[in-house]
């Protein structure tokens, strides 16, 4: 019973992360479409938190700060 509830909790956590990641990517795409720098930064920060190994996101964030 305990192992089943642990697996269920992990599945819910991974679903939350997947949904949050998809939301952040959609937010970034919308910000790029309307050229909203503040929202782009916020979306990239959320994406980098959810997927810390993605260096392309960090590079995009650095480009925004340097520009």
C-alpha angles and dihedrals in degrees: 000000000000093000091050093052090048091053090048091052091050091050091051091048093051091048090052092050091048092050093045091049092050090048092051092049091050090048091051092049091050091048090052091049092054095033094240106163097185093053091045090056092048093049093047091050090051091048091050091051092050094043109025094172095064105102093180089069091052090049091051090049091050091051091054092051094047093048 
